[in-house]
Amino acid sequence: MKVKKLIVDYEYDFELYGISTTIKDYKLAWLVNKHLNLSLVRAEDYVVDLNKEEYEIINYTQISDNGEIRLFKNKAVIQDRKAQTYLVSEMKHFDYFIMVSGIIHTFTSDDFLQELRGIDGLQLINQIDIDKLKSRDYFLF
Protein backbone atom coordinates (compact mmCIF):
# COMPACT_ATOMS: atom_id res chain seq x y z
CA MET A 1 0.00 0.00 0.00
CA LYS A 2 1.29 3.41 -0.97
CA VAL A 3 1.78 5.93 1.86
CA LYS A 4 0.80 9.54 1.28
CA LYS A 5 2.24 12.39 3.25
CA LEU A 6 0.29 15.55 4.01
CA ILE A 7 2.40 18.68 3.94
CA VAL A 8 0.80 21.73 5.51
CA ASP A 9 2.24 25.19 5.03
CA TYR A 10 0.85 27.59 7.65
CA GLU A 11 0.63 31.31 7.16
CA TYR A 12 2.11 33.27 10.04
CA ASP A 13 0.38 36.63 9.66
CA PHE A 14 1.34 38.14 12.99
CA GLU A 15 4.20 40.02 14.58
CA LEU A 16 5.97 38.70 17.65
CA TYR A 17 7.90 40.71 20.24
CA GLY A 18 10.06 39.28 23.02
CA ILE A 19 10.34 41.01 26.41
CA SER A 20 12.84 40.45 29.22
CA THR A 21 11.79 41.81 32.60
CA THR A 22 11.38 40.89 36.25
CA ILE A 23 7.93 42.49 36.38
CA LYS A 24 5.01 40.17 37.28
CA ASP A 25 2.58 39.30 34.47
CA TYR A 26 -0.39 41.26 35.84
CA LYS A 27 1.70 44.42 36.29
CA LEU A 28 3.22 44.06 32.82
CA ALA A 29 -0.26 43.76 31.31
CA TRP A 30 -1.32 46.88 33.22
CA LEU A 31 1.76 48.83 32.06
CA VAL A 32 1.24 47.78 28.43
CA ASN A 33 -2.43 48.82 28.69
CA LYS A 34 -1.46 52.17 30.17
CA HIS A 35 1.34 53.04 27.72
CA LEU A 36 -0.28 51.71 24.54
CA ASN A 37 -3.90 52.53 25.40
CA LEU A 38 -4.92 48.87 25.14
CA SER A 39 -7.34 46.65 27.06
CA LEU A 40 -5.45 43.43 27.73
CA VAL A 41 -7.39 41.20 30.14
CA ARG A 42 -6.46 37.88 31.70
CA ALA A 43 -7.77 35.06 29.56
CA GLU A 44 -7.96 31.35 30.18
CA ASP A 45 -4.50 29.83 30.39
CA TYR A 46 -3.15 28.61 27.09
CA VAL A 47 -2.60 24.83 27.24
CA VAL A 48 0.14 23.43 25.02
CA ASP A 49 1.65 19.97 24.68
CA LEU A 50 5.38 20.27 25.38
CA ASN A 51 7.68 17.33 26.03
CA LYS A 52 4.70 14.92 25.95
CA GLU A 53 2.94 16.72 28.83
CA GLU A 54 0.34 19.46 28.97
CA TYR A 55 1.65 22.78 30.25
CA GLU A 56 -0.29 25.93 31.06
CA ILE A 57 0.86 29.35 29.91
CA ILE A 58 -0.41 32.64 31.33
CA ASN A 59 -2.23 34.59 28.66
CA TYR A 60 -3.61 38.16 28.44
CA THR A 61 -5.71 39.07 25.42
CA GLN A 62 -7.39 41.94 23.63
CA ILE A 63 -9.58 40.83 20.74
CA SER A 64 -11.33 43.23 18.40
CA ASP A 65 -13.00 42.98 14.99
CA ASN A 66 -9.76 44.03 13.30
CA GLY A 67 -7.29 41.78 15.10
CA GLU A 68 -5.88 40.75 18.44
CA ILE A 69 -3.00 41.28 20.81
CA ARG A 70 -1.83 38.54 23.19
CA LEU A 71 0.69 38.68 26.00
CA PHE A 72 2.20 35.28 26.87
CA LYS A 73 4.53 34.25 29.62
CA ASN A 74 7.43 32.21 28.24
CA LYS A 75 7.58 29.87 31.26
CA ALA A 76 5.06 27.08 31.10
CA VAL A 77 4.10 25.08 34.19
CA ILE A 78 2.30 21.90 35.17
CA GLN A 79 0.17 22.98 38.12
CA ASP A 80 0.02 19.74 40.07
CA ARG A 81 3.77 19.01 39.89
CA LYS A 82 5.25 22.50 39.65
CA ALA A 83 7.37 21.37 36.68
CA GLN A 84 8.53 24.13 34.33
CA THR A 85 9.60 24.44 30.74
CA TYR A 86 9.63 27.19 28.11
CA LEU A 87 7.09 27.91 25.40
CA VAL A 88 9.92 29.03 23.11
CA SER A 89 12.88 27.02 24.36
CA GLU A 90 15.33 28.57 21.89
CA MET A 91 14.62 32.01 23.39
CA LYS A 92 14.87 31.42 27.15
CA HIS A 93 16.21 34.94 27.65
CA PHE A 94 12.72 36.36 26.98
CA ASP A 95 10.24 36.26 29.86
CA TYR A 96 7.19 37.30 27.81
CA PHE A 97 5.98 37.48 24.23
CA ILE A 98 3.51 39.88 22.68
CA MET A 99 1.77 38.61 19.57
CA VAL A 100 0.04 41.19 17.35
CA SER A 101 -2.20 40.02 14.53
CA GLY A 102 -4.47 42.07 12.31
CA ILE A 103 -4.83 45.82 12.50
CA ILE A 104 -5.22 46.90 16.11
CA HIS A 105 -4.09 50.52 15.96
CA THR A 106 -2.36 52.82 13.57
CA PHE A 107 0.99 51.76 15.04
CA THR A 108 3.68 50.63 12.67
CA SER A 109 6.00 47.90 13.91
CA ASP A 110 8.68 50.47 14.75
CA ASP A 111 6.20 52.71 16.60
CA PHE A 112 4.87 49.75 18.57
CA LEU A 113 8.43 48.75 19.51
CA GLN A 114 9.28 52.34 20.55
CA GLU A 115 6.16 52.55 22.73
CA LEU A 116 7.10 49.28 24.44
CA ARG A 117 10.62 50.55 25.01
CA GLY A 118 9.14 53.55 26.83
CA ILE A 119 7.90 51.30 29.65
CA ASP A 120 10.14 51.46 32.72
CA GLY A 121 11.39 48.14 34.07
CA LEU A 122 11.72 46.33 30.75
CA GLN A 123 15.33 45.29 30.18
CA LEU A 124 15.10 44.01 26.60
CA ILE A 125 12.46 44.27 23.87
CA ASN A 126 12.99 42.88 20.38
CA GLN A 127 10.90 41.99 17.39
CA ILE A 128 11.29 38.30 16.55
CA ASP A 129 11.50 36.90 13.03
CA ILE A 130 8.79 34.21 12.96
CA ASP A 131 10.41 32.33 10.07
CA LYS A 132 13.56 31.66 12.12
CA LEU A 133 11.62 30.33 15.12
CA LYS A 134 11.52 26.54 15.54
CA SER A 135 8.53 26.58 17.88
CA ARG A 136 6.41 29.05 15.88
CA ASP A 137 3.52 26.58 15.68
CA TYR A 138 2.71 27.22 19.35
CA PHE A 139 1.45 30.66 18.32
CA LEU A 140 -1.20 29.32 15.93
CA PHE A 141 -4.78 29.36 17.17
C-alpha positions as CSV (number, residue, x, y, z in Angstrom):
1,M,0.0,0.0,0.0
2,K,1.3,3.4,-1.0
3,V,1.8,5.9,1.9
4,K,0.8,9.5,1.3
5,K,2.2,12.4,3.2
6,L,0.3,15.5,4.0
7,I,2.4,18.7,3.9
8,V,0.8,21.7,5.5
9,D,2.2,25.2,5.0
10,Y,0.9,27.6,7.6
11,E,0.6,31.3,7.2
12,Y,2.1,33.3,10.0
13,D,0.4,36.6,9.7
14,F,1.3,38.1,13.0
15,E,4.2,40.0,14.6
16,L,6.0,38.7,17.7
17,Y,7.9,40.7,20.2
18,G,10.1,39.3,23.0
19,I,10.3,41.0,26.4
20,S,12.8,40.4,29.2
21,T,11.8,41.8,32.6
22,T,11.4,40.9,36.2
23,I,7.9,42.5,36.4
24,K,5.0,40.2,37.3
25,D,2.6,39.3,34.5
26,Y,-0.4,41.3,35.8
27,K,1.7,44.4,36.3
28,L,3.2,44.1,32.8
29,A,-0.3,43.8,31.3
30,W,-1.3,46.9,33.2
31,L,1.8,48.8,32.1
32,V,1.2,47.8,28.4
33,N,-2.4,48.8,28.7
34,K,-1.5,52.2,30.2
35,H,1.3,53.0,27.7
36,L,-0.3,51.7,24.5
37,N,-3.9,52.5,25.4
38,L,-4.9,48.9,25.1
39,S,-7.3,46.6,27.1
40,L,-5.4,43.4,27.7
41,V,-7.4,41.2,30.1
42,R,-6.5,37.9,31.7
43,A,-7.8,35.1,29.6
44,E,-8.0,31.4,30.2
45,D,-4.5,29.8,30.4
46,Y,-3.1,28.6,27.1
47,V,-2.6,24.8,27.2
48,V,0.1,23.4,25.0
49,D,1.7,20.0,24.7
50,L,5.4,20.3,25.4
51,N,7.7,17.3,26.0
52,K,4.7,14.9,25.9
53,E,2.9,16.7,28.8
54,E,0.3,19.5,29.0
55,Y,1.7,22.8,30.2
56,E,-0.3,25.9,31.1
57,I,0.9,29.4,29.9
58,I,-0.4,32.6,31.3
59,N,-2.2,34.6,28.7
60,Y,-3.6,38.2,28.4
61,T,-5.7,39.1,25.4
62,Q,-7.4,41.9,23.6
63,I,-9.6,40.8,20.7
64,S,-11.3,43.2,18.4
65,D,-13.0,43.0,15.0
66,N,-9.8,44.0,13.3
67,G,-7.3,41.8,15.1
68,E,-5.9,40.7,18.4
69,I,-3.0,41.3,20.8
70,R,-1.8,38.5,23.2
71,L,0.7,38.7,26.0
72,F,2.2,35.3,26.9
73,K,4.5,34.2,29.6
74,N,7.4,32.2,28.2
75,K,7.6,29.9,31.3
76,A,5.1,27.1,31.1
77,V,4.1,25.1,34.2
78,I,2.3,21.9,35.2
79,Q,0.2,23.0,38.1
80,D,0.0,19.7,40.1
81,R,3.8,19.0,39.9
82,K,5.3,22.5,39.7
83,A,7.4,21.4,36.7
84,Q,8.5,24.1,34.3
85,T,9.6,24.4,30.7
86,Y,9.6,27.2,28.1
87,L,7.1,27.9,25.4
88,V,9.9,29.0,23.1
89,S,12.9,27.0,24.4
90,E,15.3,28.6,21.9
91,M,14.6,32.0,23.4
92,K,14.9,31.4,27.1
93,H,16.2,34.9,27.7
94,F,12.7,36.4,27.0
95,D,10.2,36.3,29.9
96,Y,7.2,37.3,27.8
97,F,6.0,37.5,24.2
98,I,3.5,39.9,22.7
99,M,1.8,38.6,19.6
100,V,0.0,41.2,17.4
101,S,-2.2,40.0,14.5
102,G,-4.5,42.1,12.3
103,I,-4.8,45.8,12.5
104,I,-5.2,46.9,16.1
105,H,-4.1,50.5,16.0
106,T,-2.4,52.8,13.6
107,F,1.0,51.8,15.0
108,T,3.7,50.6,12.7
109,S,6.0,47.9,13.9
110,D,8.7,50.5,14.7
111,D,6.2,52.7,16.6
112,F,4.9,49.8,18.6
113,L,8.4,48.8,19.5
114,Q,9.3,52.3,20.6
115,E,6.2,52.6,22.7
116,L,7.1,49.3,24.4
117,R,10.6,50.6,25.0
118,G,9.1,53.6,26.8
119,I,7.9,51.3,29.6
120,D,10.1,51.5,32.7
121,G,11.4,48.1,34.1
122,L,11.7,46.3,30.8
123,Q,15.3,45.3,30.2
124,L,15.1,44.0,26.6
125,I,12.5,44.3,23.9
126,N,13.0,42.9,20.4
127,Q,10.9,42.0,17.4
128,I,11.3,38.3,16.5
129,D,11.5,36.9,13.0
130,I,8.8,34.2,13.0
131,D,10.4,32.3,10.1
132,K,13.6,31.7,12.1
133,L,11.6,30.3,15.1
134,K,11.5,26.5,15.5
135,S,8.5,26.6,17.9
136,R,6.4,29.1,15.9
137,D,3.5,26.6,15.7
138,Y,2.7,27.2,19.3
139,F,1.5,30.7,18.3
140,L,-1.2,29.3,15.9
141,F,-4.8,29.4,17.2
